[in-house]
Amino acid sequence: MTRETHPPQRGSFITIDGPEGSGKTTQAGRLETYLRDGGLDVLRTREPGGTRLGERLRDILLASGPVSPSGVEIDPLTDALLFNAARRQLVEEVIRPAMARGTTIVCARYADSTLAYQGYGAGIPLADLREIESIATGGLRPDLTILLDVPPEIGLRRKAPDDQTRFELAFDIGFHRRVRDGFLALAAREPERFVVVDATQSREAVWSEVQAAADSLRAGRTIGGEPERRPERIER
């Protein structure tokens, strides 16, 4: 008699997002350690990046100047397409295979950033961006998105000079205010997915809320237990 085997449960997908200077990298690292110490197999990644191609696109997209390395200003739709190209590679090369093995993903930034920056910030119609996102991700959406909310006047001051990209250097405060408002609008639209955390608090206070959000996901929807969402219907 052969022993019956079962495929591993699908790993969960957690994203940490927010405006500049909100502390995404710090909190993503702490969450990775916390979940791993809790016995989960965890993979932490970032956008844009996480793959060889994605890291090369990151160098172009986040160059520390108002223009691309070629010396030409990047059009907002070009930005959106390049971010989604990096996203597609990350999803297909890293995220989907890892989740299929039962690995929990912690990703700093994901598709909500493109909606906030190139949509609310730069004015590209959200319906167009959602359609591009659906194609790039194949409908893969996070189980939990932790939005670290911070006013741009505070977040931008937190960025060290050597950590500034063209998004800090070439875009005015009005752009960053629209981005923040966009993130909050996205969170209001999907309260079942988003947890909004006040990132003006101390790092420890922020971490306490991030940890609680992850614990809530594990308690309410056991990590690994929910089937993958299919692409949402595009609003037109």
N, C-alpha and C positions, 0 to 999 in steps of 0.2 A: 504494500500500500504506500502510495506516495503522500508525503505530507502536504497539506494544502497551504499555499503561501498567499499572502495578501500584499498588494502594492502599498508602499508607504503613504501615509496621509499627506495631503497637500500642505506644504508649508504656508504660513501666513505672510502677508506683504504689508509692511509698515513703512510709511514715509514720514519724514520730518521736513516741513517746509516753512517758508516765511520770508519777510523782507530782508534786506541787507542788515547784517549786524545783529541778527536775532539769536545767534548761538546754535545754529543747526548742527555744525560739525561736532561741537562739544557734546551736545545732548545725544547725538547719534552714537558717538563712541561710548558714552555711559550706558545707553540702552543696549548696545551690543553686548557689553560685558555683563550687564544685569541678566539678560535673557540667557546668555551662555552659562552663567553661574547657576541659573535655574534649571539647567539640564537640557536646554534646547541646542540644536545645531543652528548656528546663526551665521549669516553672511552680511557684512556691511559694505555698501557701495555708495556711489554718488552720481549726480548728474550735473553737467555733462561729464562723461568719463566712465570709468569702470571696465572699459575694454581698451585694447590698443588703438582702435579707430576712434573711440570716444574721447580718449585723452588727447589725441591729435586735434580733434575738433574743439576740445576745450581750450587749447592754446589759442585757436583762432577766435573763438567766441568771447573769451574773457581776457583778451589782450589788454594790457594796462595803458590804453590810450583811446581816443575818440573814434579811431578808425581801425580797420582790419590790418593785419600785417602787410597786405598788398598796398596799403595807403589809401584805400577807398572806403568811405563810410558804408557800413552794412545796413541794408534796407531791413525794416522790421519783419517783413514776410520772409526774407532770406534768413534772418535770425531764427524765426519759427521753424523753417524747414530744416535748418542745420541742427537745431536742438532736437527735433524729432528724428532726424537721421541718427544722431548719437543715441537717442532713446530706443529706437528700433533695434540697433545692434546690441545694446545692453539687455533689452528684454529677451531677445532670441538667443544670445550667446551666454548670458549669465542668469538672468532672473528666472525665466521659465524652467530651464533644466534644474536649477537648484531647488525651486519650489516643488518640482515633480519628485525630487529625492526626499522631500519632507523638511527641507531647510527653511527657516524663517529669514526673510529678507528685511533689512533695515536700510533704507535708501534716503540720503540727504538730497532733497528736491526730486520732483517727478513732474508729471504733466500739468499739475496745477500751476507751476511756475510759469509755463508758457502762456497759459490763459491770463495770469496776473500781469506778467511783464509785457508780452507782445499784444495781448488783448486789451485789458483795462489800461495798461500803461501807454502803449503805442498806438492803440486804436484799431487794430485788426479785428474784423467782426468775429465774435466768439463762435458763431456757427461754423465759420470756415476753420477756425483752429480746432474745434471739436471733431470735425470731419478728418482733418489731418491726424489728430491724435488717435482716433479710432483705427485708422489705417496703420499707423506706426506701432501701436501697442497690441493690435489684434483684440482690443477690448479688455486687456488686462488692467484692472484698477485696484488700488490699495484696499485692504480690509480696514485699515485705520490710517488716518492722516492727522498728525499732530502739528497744528499750526502755531508757531511761536510768533506771537504778535508783538510788534514794537513800533512806535512812531518813527518815521524816517529821521526826524531831527535827532533822535537818540541813537538809532541804529547806525547811521552813517558816521557819527562821532566815534563809535566803537572800533571802526575799521582802521587798523594800522596802515601807514603809508605803503608799506611793502605788501599789503594784502588787498590793495584796491585794484579793481578791474575797470574796464571802460564803463561799466554800469554805474559805478560811483563817480567816475571822473567826467563822463560826457553827458549825463542826464541830470536835469535840474530837479529841484525839490518837488515841484509839481508832479513830475513823472513818478517819483517814489511815493508820493502821497496817493496817487491813483493806483499804484501797485498794491499798496497796503489795503486800500479800500476794496480792491478787487479780490484779494485773498479773503477778506472778511465776508464779501458777498458770496464767494464760493462756499465758504463754511456755512453761511446761513442757508444756502440752497441744499446742502447735504449734511444736516446735523447728525445723521446716523453714522456718517463716516468720519467727520471732523471732531477733534477736540481742540479748542482754542485755549492757549496758555499765555498768560501775561508775561512776556519776556523782559519786562522792565524790572522784575523782581530779581533777587539774588540768584546765583546759579543753583544753589541748593534748593531754593523754593521752586524754581522752574523744574529742576530735576524731580522733585517730589510729585509734581503734577504729571510729568512725563511718565514716571514710574506707575502712577495710579492709572493712567490711560492704558498702558500696556497690561496691567493687572486686570483691568476691566474687560479688555478684549479676551484675555485668557479665561476669565471666569464666565463671561457671557456667551462667547462663541469660541469654543475650545480651539486653540491654535492648531492648525492642520485639519480642521474638521469641516470647513465650509467649501462648497464647490466653487470653481472659478466663475466669476461674473462674465456674462457675454456682453458684446458691444451695446452701448446704450443707443436709443433712437436719437438721431441728430435733430436738434431744434432748427427750424427754418423760419 
